[in-house]
Amino acid sequence: MGTVEIIEGGNILISSHIITYGNAADETITERIRNEIEAMWNEPHGTTMYRGDQYSITFKITAELKSGVNPEEIMANDNPLNNYFRIEEFAHDNISFVDGLGCNTGYFKLENLYEGSTTAAHEYGHTLGLDHPTDLDLRGRGISGIMYPRGTLVDLPFQYDPSKPAGVTGGTMHPMYRKVKRKTLHF
């Protein structure tokens, strides 16, 4: 989630604040998450039409580690800027997730947050209300968009292991090859 502000001069600013907590959260990983989200969502230099005028889209992401956050604070949050992500070494189903489309809470498995992973940027897309695409066979179509989930079939160079056949262990999309594309920014 976040706030949207129309700035004079043809810019739309989408602002979000990431709050991390949990046993595996620290300052370094919090900054990595912030930077990944902001860099990836700003990379395509998106534009959109609003009331007949074209606007550029800019994402401003801030973040903080808040080790002592309590569940009551999270449940009582009514600030759309704030997105709470618990970070732990273990996750049920072995994946990171948000609690629902358009929500501001989620869970990151530490192993999914390596440099270049794209997991934080993908989960941020869910906070904006974006779902996974339904066509999960992208073979012959190049690099996948940010909202494609693990398990998507892709061209060999974008797989976990390019020597594996499509669909077997190692023969699906490696998340580090996802990108935010301009068409993703047409909300």
Secondary structure, 3 states (H helix, E strand, C coil): CCEEEEECCCEEEEEEEEEEECCCCCHHHHHHHHHHHHHHHHCCCCEEEECCEEEEEEEEEEEEECCCCCHHHHHHCCCCCEEEEEEECCCHHHCCEECCCCCCEEEEEHHHHCCCCCHHHHHHHHHCCCCCCCCCECCCCCCCECCCCCCCECCHHHECCCCCCCCCCCCCECHHHCECCHHHHCC
